[in-house]
Amino acid sequence: MQPLDELLKQAEVAHGHLCAGQVLGVRMAMLGCSRLGIDEPHGKDRKRLVTFVEIDRCATDAIGVVTGCRLGKRALKFRDWGKMAATFIDLQTNRAIRIAAKESSRARAKELYPHIEQRNQQQMLAYREMPDAELFDEVWVRVELPPREFPGYKGERIACAECGEGIHYNRHIVREGRILCRACAEPEARYYQPLTLEEIAAQSSKAGGEVLPQPACKDCL
């Protein structure tokens, strides 16, 4: 495993800046790999890890940097639970450990660096040096991964009977004998809704307007 400072540099490049969430994510991933005995996640151990992350924040980018797990490789699994936590699975041994950031770590960071007013800077310093036991809760868990969830799995591609789009990895739903994608089977639950012709026309008339700035990283506020 590379040293903390080197991994933080890599996380900063990948994420665009360094923040407390990045430090926490690097430390969390380093601990997960250590507990599983994975020393070279980018080398000889690169095909052993699958990681579940439970939040779409800065720490997730850092976890990907340390573990080498990527969404496109199907080695990074996202569960939108809003928790600063991740589960690391060793496919070679079937061992898994879930690590979650302690709520008390923020108060501890304030105790360690009370003279620093900026919270992000305060936490960045504290999270570098706090013992793992003060930063994280750990629990050994069992994760059942069906074959279709493994990296490299190549399953049948099926077309949706409604929209015609291809569906991978058995993510289809059968309704009244018809094979449907999830968006067509449960339109009220999908994350997007098609625009009406009137709405498309209204949007087109506003094209070329001012582009809104990207929101600041909340971990840095």
Backbone torsions as a table, in degrees:
resi	resn	phi	psi	omega
1	MET	NA	134.6	178.3
2	GLN	-70.0	156.3	179.6
3	PRO	-66.9	158.5	-176.4
4	LEU	-54.6	-48.3	-176.4
5	ASP	-60.3	-39.0	179.8
6	GLU	-67.8	-40.8	178.8
7	LEU	-66.8	-35.0	177.5
8	LEU	-66.1	-36.8	176.5
9	LYS	-63.1	-43.3	179.1
10	GLN	-65.8	-38.7	178.6
11	ALA	-65.4	-38.6	178.6
12	GLU	-62.5	-41.5	178.8
13	VAL	-65.6	-44.3	-177.1
14	ALA	-66.9	-37.5	-174.1
15	HIS	-92.8	-22.4	-179.6
16	GLY	104.0	-18.6	175.9
17	HIS	-165.9	167.8	178.8
18	LEU	-107.0	134.1	180.0
19	CYS	-144.3	176.3	-177.3
20	ALA	-61.3	-37.0	179.2
21	GLY	-63.1	-35.6	177.6
22	GLN	-65.8	-43.9	178.9
23	VAL	-61.2	-44.2	-179.7
24	LEU	-63.1	-41.9	180.0
25	GLY	-65.9	-40.7	178.1
26	VAL	-63.6	-46.6	179.9
27	ARG	-62.5	-40.7	-179.4
28	MET	-62.9	-45.4	-179.1
29	ALA	-68.6	-38.7	177.2
30	MET	-61.0	-41.4	179.8
31	LEU	-66.9	-43.6	179.2
32	GLY	-59.7	-46.1	178.5
33	CYS	-63.0	-40.8	-179.8
34	SER	-62.9	-44.6	-179.4
35	ARG	-63.5	-31.2	-179.0
36	LEU	-89.5	-5.2	-179.5
37	GLY	74.6	27.3	178.8
38	ILE	-98.5	106.7	-174.3
39	ASP	-92.1	-29.1	-175.6
40	GLU	-130.2	75.4	-177.4
41	PRO	-64.6	-19.3	177.2
42	HIS	-101.8	-1.3	-177.7
43	GLY	-117.0	-118.2	-175.7
44	LYS	-64.3	-21.9	-178.4
45	ASP	-100.4	13.7	-168.9
46	ARG	-65.2	-19.9	-179.2
47	LYS	-103.2	9.3	-176.5
48	ARG	-90.0	-26.9	-169.5
49	LEU	-96.4	138.1	162.5
50	VAL	-128.4	135.0	-175.9
51	THR	-125.1	130.2	171.6
52	PHE	-98.9	125.6	174.6
53	VAL	-110.5	149.7	-172.6
54	GLU	-116.6	13.7	179.7
55	ILE	-154.9	146.3	177.6
56	ASP	-102.6	67.4	179.3
57	ARG	-127.2	-173.3	-174.4
58	CYS	-56.5	-36.8	-177.2
59	ALA	-59.8	-32.1	-178.3
60	THR	-64.5	-39.8	176.2
61	ASP	-61.8	-41.9	-179.5
62	ALA	-65.4	-39.5	178.5
63	ILE	-61.7	-40.3	177.8
64	GLY	-63.7	-37.5	179.0
65	VAL	-63.8	-45.6	-176.5
66	VAL	-71.1	-46.2	-173.0
67	THR	-84.1	-23.6	-173.5
68	GLY	79.2	2.2	179.0
69	CYS	-75.7	132.0	-179.4
70	ARG	-130.5	149.3	178.5
71	LEU	-61.9	-41.7	-178.6
72	GLY	-68.3	-19.9	175.9
73	LYS	-91.0	-1.6	-178.0
74	ARG	63.7	20.6	177.1
75	ALA	-100.3	-10.7	176.3
76	LEU	-112.8	122.1	-178.7
77	LYS	-114.4	131.0	-178.1
78	PHE	-107.2	127.1	171.9
79	ARG	-120.1	118.2	-172.7
80	ASP	-81.4	73.5	-178.0
81	TRP	-104.1	-5.7	177.9
82	GLY	68.8	24.9	-179.0
83	LYS	-115.1	139.7	175.5
84	MET	-79.4	76.9	-174.8
85	ALA	-151.1	157.4	177.5
86	ALA	-152.0	150.1	176.1
87	THR	-117.2	128.4	-176.8
88	PHE	-109.7	126.0	-174.4
89	ILE	-118.0	129.0	175.0
90	ASP	-95.5	107.6	-178.0
91	LEU	-66.2	-21.6	-178.3
92	GLN	-75.9	-36.0	-176.1
93	THR	-112.3	-10.0	-175.8
94	ASN	65.7	19.5	174.7
95	ARG	-90.2	147.0	-179.3
96	ALA	-144.9	144.1	178.3
97	ILE	-135.4	134.1	177.0
98	ARG	-103.6	129.8	-177.7
99	ILE	-123.2	128.3	-178.6
100	ALA	-126.8	140.8	178.0
101	ALA	-70.1	135.8	178.7
102	LYS	-76.4	138.0	175.4
103	GLU	-62.6	-30.6	-178.0
104	SER	-70.7	-12.6	-176.8
105	SER	-65.0	-31.4	179.2
106	ARG	-66.8	-44.4	178.8
107	ALA	-65.1	-37.3	178.9
108	ARG	-64.8	-38.4	177.9
109	ALA	-62.4	-37.9	178.8
110	LYS	-67.8	-35.1	177.4
111	GLU	-66.7	-38.4	-177.3
112	LEU	-73.4	-35.2	-176.5
113	TYR	-131.4	62.7	-177.7
114	PRO	-67.2	-21.8	-177.6
115	HIS	-79.3	-10.1	178.4
116	ILE	-96.4	116.7	-175.5
117	GLU	-78.3	-36.6	-177.6
118	GLN	-72.4	117.6	-172.7
119	ARG	-61.2	-41.9	-178.0
120	ASN	-62.2	-44.0	178.6
121	GLN	-65.1	-39.6	177.6
122	GLN	-58.5	-48.0	-178.2
123	GLN	-71.8	-35.6	178.6
124	MET	-58.9	-44.1	179.5
125	LEU	-67.3	-46.3	-176.3
126	ALA	-66.0	-42.8	-176.5
127	TYR	-67.9	-20.4	175.4
128	ARG	-70.3	-33.3	-169.3
129	GLU	-113.0	-15.5	-178.4
130	MET	-64.8	142.7	176.0
131	PRO	-62.6	153.3	179.0
132	ASP	-54.7	-37.6	-177.0
133	ALA	-65.7	-24.4	178.1
134	GLU	-87.7	-20.9	-177.4
135	LEU	-92.7	-35.9	-167.6
136	PHE	-133.1	151.8	164.3
137	ASP	-101.6	139.7	-178.8
138	GLU	-126.3	141.4	174.9
139	VAL	-148.1	131.7	175.0
140	TRP	-75.2	134.8	-174.4
141	VAL	-133.7	169.9	173.1
142	ARG	-114.7	128.8	178.7
143	VAL	-122.4	118.9	178.9
144	GLU	-89.3	112.0	178.8
145	LEU	-106.4	110.7	175.4
146	PRO	-68.4	159.4	-177.8
147	PRO	-51.2	-37.0	-176.1
148	ARG	-69.0	-12.1	179.8
149	GLU	-92.9	-5.7	-177.3
150	PHE	-77.2	146.8	171.9
151	PRO	-58.5	140.2	177.9
152	GLY	86.6	-5.1	179.8
153	TYR	-66.5	132.1	178.7
154	LYS	-121.0	103.9	-179.1
155	GLY	-104.7	-179.4	-179.7
156	GLU	-71.7	140.3	177.1
157	ARG	-100.2	123.0	-174.7
158	ILE	-118.9	139.8	179.4
159	ALA	-89.8	138.7	177.1
160	CYS	-70.1	133.6	-179.0
161	ALA	-70.1	-16.5	-177.5
162	GLU	-95.1	-56.4	-175.2
163	CYS	-99.6	-16.6	178.8
164	GLY	83.8	-2.6	-179.7
165	GLU	-75.4	147.7	-179.5
166	GLY	-74.1	145.3	-179.2
167	ILE	-123.3	127.6	-179.7
168	HIS	-104.0	162.2	167.4
169	TYR	57.9	36.9	175.8
170	ASN	56.5	34.8	179.8
171	ARG	-88.7	11.4	-178.3
172	HIS	-83.1	165.9	177.1
173	ILE	-127.6	135.7	179.0
174	VAL	-99.6	121.1	178.9
175	ARG	-127.0	117.7	178.8
176	GLU	51.5	42.2	176.8
177	GLY	81.3	-1.4	-179.8
178	ARG	-103.1	138.5	176.4
179	ILE	-87.7	120.0	-177.3
180	LEU	-125.3	149.5	169.3
181	CYS	-75.5	166.5	-176.2
182	ARG	-66.7	-32.2	-179.7
183	ALA	-66.5	-37.5	180.0
184	CYS	-81.0	-32.8	-179.4
185	ALA	-72.6	-33.6	-177.5
186	GLU	-133.8	67.7	-174.5
187	PRO	-59.9	-28.3	-180.0
188	GLU	-72.6	-17.3	-177.0
189	ALA	-102.6	-7.8	-177.1
190	ARG	-71.7	156.1	-173.8
191	TYR	-79.4	-12.1	177.9
192	TYR	-125.9	156.9	174.9
193	GLN	-131.5	126.4	179.8
194	PRO	-58.5	142.8	179.3
195	LEU	-80.6	151.4	172.4
196	THR	-79.0	166.7	178.6
197	LEU	-60.8	-36.3	178.2
198	GLU	-65.2	-40.6	179.9
199	GLU	-68.5	-37.8	177.5
200	ILE	-63.6	-42.1	179.6
201	ALA	-63.7	-40.0	180.0
202	ALA	-66.1	-40.1	178.8
203	GLN	-67.6	-40.3	-178.5
204	SER	-62.4	-34.3	-179.3
205	SER	-69.3	-21.3	-179.6
206	LYS	-96.7	-1.7	-177.5
207	ALA	-59.8	144.0	-179.8
208	GLY	88.9	5.0	178.0
209	GLY	-76.2	-174.7	-178.2
210	GLU	-66.2	135.4	176.7
211	VAL	-86.5	125.3	-178.7
212	LEU	-70.8	142.4	179.6
213	PRO	-69.5	152.8	177.6
214	GLN	-69.7	142.2	177.3
215	PRO	-66.4	150.6	178.2
216	ALA	-69.9	153.9	177.1
217	CYS	-63.7	121.4	-175.5
218	LYS	-64.6	-27.2	178.7
219	ASP	-67.6	-18.0	-176.3
220	CYS	-100.1	-0.9	-179.5
221	LEU	-79.6	NA	NA
